[in-house]
């Protein structure tokens, strides 16, 4: 009776369990990442297609249907709660990205106006900066998704 036979079997069993667990959760993580990414793409598409007020339900239905169809191609079943979670996460990410983009545009415009404006004419520069800031705020308000 050699203990090495039992030890080898135990080691192989532990390795097989680790590999199985890694594959199971690694696959779930990859699927989750792909679905989140696709949901973000679909939300952007819905914002482009359904441009107007009061179309939140149509946008949501478009994204939900397309996301379920995409998941079905890979034989993944999504329940309504999971679809809602993916869509809400995508909308949150989109709002965050929009805020960052607007802030970057403001900084770039401020730098351009400051560099291009003559220093003696500060009254006109201040008015120009206010006008640009108002225009940016109006553009942001028009592009903010209304769900």
Secondary structure, 3 states (H helix, E strand, C coil): CCHHHHHHHHHHHHHHHHHHHHHHHHHHHHHHHHHHHHHHHHHHHHHHHCCCCCCHHHHHHHHHHHHHHHHHHCCCCCCHHHHHHHHHHHHHHHHHHHHHHHHHHHHHHHHHHHHHCCCCCHHHHHHHHHHHHHHHHHHHHHHCCCC
